[in-house]
Amino acid sequence: MAAAAAVASIGLMDSAYFVGRGEILSWINATLQLSLGKVEEAASGAVQCQLLDMVHPGVVPMHKVNFDAKTEYDMIQNYKVLQDVFNKLRINKNIEVNKLVKGRPLDNLEFLQWLKRYCDAVNGGIMNENYNPAERRSKGCKERNHKGPNKSSKSLQANRLSSANSADGAPTTEKVCISTVTEEHYMQQVQQLSEKIADLKVSVDSTEKERDFYFSKLRDIEILCQRPELEHLPMTKGIRKILYAADAKDSPLSEANEIITRSPGMFSDEAECQATPNASYT
């Protein structure tokens, strides 16, 4: 347990965070008999709960885990279960629920990488052959449906709908089927849009990092050009002409070249600098 507790404080440069998505997905699918294609499919928190159920039998209340969670509210309930288990096991690991339920690939991958490291620390990377993941999920669903408070309210709502439709002479079954199909269609659209949003966020993050990188380079050049001993040089003036060009359509390169070539002392100054490296410009 000491080794498992130490995993909670591993740094971002630990080898655990260099495990690829493919390896993580293969591990989850083989361990829990699932067929996940993307790490963000585990954003509901149910997979994380069952992985702890595997390494700590009897600690996770599987009847509270909702494997059909689609809304953020239902997902948050799963993470509450997970946090309770962390507290019982004294695992000092922060769960960034607000990021995970958004389905962001990088956040979910990082958490699953950490969880794999934790599970390996508990069982030495050996799969529990006596653990039946499909049976545990099925048992949890049965217990939840049996104990869940929503069952009576849903049944009551269905009975009311049935009575109303019967009084109107309308086919109840047909209306319920149409409603179910429509709901599934909307849920698929929401899932597809969520995946597109996640991909766009990753692309935006990458673009912002690249923008900041090149901006810092340009800022370094600008600071260098502002040095008193360099700012009067033709080359410096040409560089500043490019840096401060306001019109993005026309390239200022030709004007910068003209400034450099028309400066009579340009090449003589350079020759003098090469001959006397310690000389200062006046």
C-alpha positions in Angstrom: 0.0 0.0 0.0 2.9 2.3 0.7 4.0 2.1 -3.0 0.4 2.8 -4.1 0.2 5.8 -1.8 3.4 7.3 -3.2 1.9 7.2 -6.7 -0.5 10.1 -5.8 2.4 12.6 -5.7 4.2 11.6 -8.9 5.4 14.5 -11.1 4.4 15.3 -14.6 7.8 14.2 -15.9 7.3 10.7 -14.5 7.3 7.8 -17.0 3.6 7.2 -16.2 2.7 10.2 -18.2 4.6 9.0 -21.3 2.3 6.0 -21.8 0.5 6.5 -25.1 -3.2 6.5 -25.8 -3.1 3.2 -27.6 -1.5 1.5 -24.7 -3.9 3.0 -22.2 -7.0 2.0 -24.3 -5.6 -1.5 -24.8 -5.1 -1.9 -21.0 -8.6 -0.7 -20.2 -10.3 -2.8 -22.8 -8.4 -5.9 -21.8 -8.8 -5.4 -18.1 -12.5 -4.4 -18.1 -13.6 -6.3 -21.3 -14.6 -3.0 -23.0 -14.1 -1.6 -26.5 -13.2 2.0 -26.0 -11.9 3.8 -29.1 -11.0 7.1 -27.5 -9.8 8.1 -24.0 -12.6 10.7 -23.7 -15.1 7.9 -23.8 -14.1 7.3 -20.2 -15.0 10.8 -19.2 -18.1 9.7 -17.3 -15.9 8.3 -14.4 -17.5 4.9 -14.5 -14.4 3.2 -16.0 -12.2 4.8 -13.2 -14.6 3.5 -10.6 -14.5 -0.1 -11.9 -10.7 -0.1 -12.2 -10.5 0.7 -8.5 -13.2 -2.0 -7.9 -10.8 -4.5 -9.5 -7.8 -3.7 -7.4 -9.8 -3.0 -4.2 -12.6 -5.6 -4.2 -15.6 -4.6 -2.0 -14.5 -0.9 -1.6 -16.4 0.6 -4.5 -20.2 0.6 -4.3 -20.8 -0.5 -7.8 -24.6 -0.1 -7.5 -24.0 3.7 -7.4 -21.9 3.8 -10.6 -23.8 4.8 -13.7 -22.2 3.3 -16.8 -24.9 4.9 -19.0 -24.1 8.4 -17.8 -24.4 11.0 -20.6 -25.1 14.3 -18.9 -22.6 16.2 -16.8 -24.8 15.8 -13.8 -24.8 12.0 -14.0 -21.0 12.0 -14.6 -20.4 14.2 -11.6 -22.3 11.6 -9.5 -19.8 8.9 -10.6 -16.9 11.1 -9.7 -18.4 11.7 -6.2 -18.4 7.9 -5.8 -14.8 7.9 -7.0 -13.8 10.7 -4.6 -15.4 8.8 -1.7 -13.4 5.7 -2.5 -10.2 7.9 -2.7 -11.0 9.2 0.8 -11.6 5.7 2.2 -8.3 4.5 0.7 -6.5 7.7 1.8 -5.4 8.5 -1.8 -4.3 12.1 -1.9 -5.1 12.7 -5.5 -6.9 15.8 -6.8 -9.7 14.9 -9.3 -10.3 17.8 -11.7 -14.0 16.8 -12.3 -14.9 20.0 -14.2 -12.2 19.3 -16.8 -12.8 15.5 -17.1 -16.6 15.7 -17.6 -16.0 18.1 -20.6 -14.5 15.2 -22.4 -11.1 16.9 -23.1 -8.8 14.2 -24.4 -5.6 15.5 -22.8 -7.1 15.8 -19.3 -8.7 12.4 -19.5 -5.5 10.8 -20.8 -3.5 12.3 -18.0 -5.8 11.0 -15.3 -6.0 7.5 -16.9 -2.2 7.4 -17.1 -2.0 8.2 -13.4 -4.7 5.5 -12.6 -2.8 2.9 -14.6 0.3 3.6 -12.6 -1.7 3.3 -9.4 -3.3 0.0 -10.3 0.1 -1.4 -11.3 1.5 -0.3 -8.0 -1.3 -2.1 -6.1 -1.3 -5.4 -8.0 2.2 -5.4 -9.5 0.7 -5.1 -13.0 -0.9 -8.6 -12.7 -4.5 -8.9 -13.8 -6.9 -10.3 -11.2 -8.1 -13.5 -12.9 -10.9 -14.0 -10.5 -12.4 -10.6 -11.4 -15.3 -10.7 -13.8 -15.8 -7.1 -15.1 -18.9 -7.7 -17.1 -20.6 -9.5 -14.2 -19.7 -6.7 -11.8 -21.1 -4.1 -14.2 -24.3 -6.1 -14.7 -24.7 -6.6 -10.9 -24.2 -3.0 -10.3 -26.8 -2.0 -12.8 -29.3 -4.5 -11.4 -28.7 -3.2 -7.8 -29.0 0.4 -9.0 -32.3 -0.3 -10.8 -33.6 -2.1 -7.8 -32.6 0.5 -5.3 -32.8 3.6 -7.4 -35.4 6.2 -6.3 -36.2 7.1 -9.9 -37.9 3.8 -10.7 -41.2 4.5 -9.0 -41.3 8.1 -10.4 -40.6 6.9 -13.9 -43.2 4.1 -13.6 -45.7 6.6 -12.3 -44.9 9.0 -15.2 -45.3 6.1 -17.7 -48.6 5.0 -16.1 -50.0 8.6 -16.4 -48.9 8.8 -20.0 -50.5 5.5 -20.7 -53.8 6.5 -19.1 -53.9 9.8 -20.9 -53.1 8.2 -24.3 -55.7 5.4 -23.6 -58.3 8.0 -22.9 -57.5 9.8 -26.2 -57.5 6.5 -28.1 -53.9 7.0 -29.2 -51.4 4.2 -29.5 -49.1 4.5 -26.4 -46.4 2.2 -27.6 -45.8 4.0 -30.8 -45.5 7.4 -29.1 -43.0 6.0 -26.5 -40.9 4.4 -29.3 -40.8 7.6 -31.3 -39.8 9.6 -28.2 -37.0 7.1 -27.5 -35.6 7.2 -31.0 -35.7 11.0 -31.0 -33.8 11.2 -27.7 -31.2 8.7 -29.0 -30.8 10.8 -32.1 -30.2 14.0 -30.1 -27.8 12.2 -27.8 -25.7 11.0 -30.8 -25.6 14.6 -32.2 -24.5 15.9 -28.8 -21.8 13.3 -28.6 -20.5 14.1 -32.1 -20.5 17.9 -31.3 -18.7 17.3 -28.0 -16.0 15.3 -29.8 -15.6 18.1 -32.4 -15.4 20.7 -29.6 -12.7 18.6 -27.9 -10.7 18.4 -31.1 -11.0 22.1 -31.7 -9.8 22.9 -28.1 -6.7 20.7 -28.7 -6.0 22.5 -32.0 -6.5 26.0 -30.3 -4.2 25.1 -27.5 -1.5 24.0 -29.9 -1.9 27.1 -32.0 -1.7 29.4 -29.0 1.6 27.7 -27.9 3.1 28.2 -31.4 1.9 31.8 -31.4 3.5 32.5 -28.0 6.7 30.9 -29.1 7.2 33.1 -32.2 6.0 36.2 -30.4 8.7 35.7 -27.7 11.3 35.5 -30.5 10.1 38.7 -32.1 10.1 40.4 -28.8 13.8 39.4 -28.2 14.7 40.8 -31.6 12.9 44.1 -30.8 14.7 44.4 -27.5 18.1 43.8 -29.2 17.3 46.5 -31.8 16.6 49.0 -29.1 20.2 48.9 -27.7 21.8 52.4 -28.1 24.9 51.1 -29.8 22.8 49.2 -32.4 19.7 51.2 -33.1 21.3 53.7 -35.6 22.7 50.9 -37.8 21.1 50.4 -41.2 20.6 46.7 -40.6 18.7 47.5 -37.3 16.6 50.1 -39.2 15.7 47.5 -41.8 14.7 44.9 -39.2 12.6 47.5 -37.4 10.9 48.4 -40.7 9.8 44.8 -40.9 8.8 44.5 -37.3 6.6 47.6 -37.2 5.0 47.3 -40.7 1.3 48.0 -40.2 0.0 46.8 -43.6 -0.2 43.0 -43.6 -0.9 42.8 -47.3 2.3 44.3 -48.7 5.7 42.9 -47.6 8.1 45.6 -46.2 11.1 43.5 -47.2 11.9 45.5 -50.3 11.9 48.8 -48.3 14.1 47.2 -45.7 16.6 46.1 -48.3 16.6 49.6 -49.8 17.4 51.2 -46.4 20.4 48.8 -46.0 21.8 49.2 -49.5 21.4 53.0 -49.6 23.3 53.5 -46.4 26.9 54.6 -47.5 28.5 53.6 -44.2 26.9 50.3 -43.9 29.6 48.0 -45.2 32.5 50.3 -44.0 31.0 50.1 -40.5 30.9 46.4 -40.7 34.5 46.1 -41.9 35.6 48.4 -39.1 33.8 46.3 -36.6 35.5 43.2 -37.9 38.9 44.8 -37.7 38.3 46.3 -34.2 35.8 44.1 -32.4 36.0 46.3 -29.2 35.2 49.6 -31.0 32.0 51.3 -30.0 29.6 53.1 -32.4 29.1 56.8 -32.0 
